[in-house]
Amino acid sequence: MPRAELHTARLTLRPVSPEDEAAVVAALNDIGVTGWLAVVPFPYAPADFQQFQTDYAVPGETYAVHDAAGLVGIVGVEDRTLGYWFAPASHGKGYATEAARAALAEHLAHDPSPVKSGHYEGNARSANVLRKLGFAETGRFDKYCRAMDRDRPHVDMLITLDDFERALPIEARSARLTYRALQQTDREALHGIASHWEVVRQLGSWPWPPERDFTNCRAQPYRGDGFVWGVFQDGALIGTVAVTGAELGYMFAPSVWGQGLGFEACRTAIGHTFATSDRAFLEAGVWADNMASLNLLGKLGFRVVGGDLTWSKARQTEAPDHLLRLDRVERPGA
């Protein structure tokens, strides 16, 4: 069953609740919103919302989308069909794409079958959102619009799991690798990496034995200060690299160890951080028995500046670790 609450970099997607009534009724009494929807009535009354919330807004299928100020729209994948609307005040911020991508990723992680959507002709804003998500046109037919009480020309569209993954934004590229935010569709590959003891024993916060709920919570865009990227080689997830706060972190599947890919990914992440922020330094923590990571970080220019005994969640004991630091001026090639 898809999760009832999702998070993106800027938004929270949660079940529709009675508290959303006033905002939804206000937004859907704008014909500039409702006129582009197929089944929503106009005018839109509180009773319409109450019926929608009670009879149709299934948690895990339909989401109320909130930013820091409150409700901005509704998005859902029901009967393998994506639908959404967003209030005019939120237009131009990329919210529709961001929220629909999260809802699609959650749905496709559970059901990889193709998903339908579409838009009425003339709705350039929605057409752009669907193209960015990876939808492709399948035909044009008249479709009834309840708010307008007439048939209108409609563009039918479809997306497959492969289409969705190909359309995900690439954050960076290096010689052999690409980098992007993780999505729920990556969770099986991510769990496969986190199912190797030799990987997890060198991490600070991952559990052992591996827990799917923990993996699923990590298989989504990072919301904090910095970034977490999935690392892809020829389209396959081989690891992650992150700069969260001022800390560099990474993990890679054992099958790619010894190929210099960790060095390539970390160097890309470091370069991106120093190019896009004013950070004066980065830190990294490594267990004292992780000689491979100590050597990797040394090649990147990090130096040991401290150490301690720290609790390891996977090992379920305290273990000695090293704290390393890389100053901007010390970065190789800087």
Secondary structure, DSSP 4 states (H G I P E B T S, - for coil): ---S-EE-SS-EEE---GGGHHHHHHHHT-HHHHTT-SS--SS--HHHHHHIIIII--TTTEEEEEETTEEEEEEEEETTEEEEEE-GGGTTTTHHHHHHHHHHHHHHHH--S-EEEEEETT-HHHHHHHHHHT-EEEEEEEEEETTTTEEEEEEEEEE-HHHHHHHSPP-EE-SS-EEEE--GGGHHHHHHHTT-HHHHTT-SS--SS--HHHHHHHSS---SSEEEEEEEETTEEEEEEEEETTEEEEEE-GGGTTSSHHHHHHHHHHHHHHHHS--SEEEEEEETT-HHHHHHHHHHT-EEEEEEEEEETTTTEEEEEEEEEEEGGGSTT-
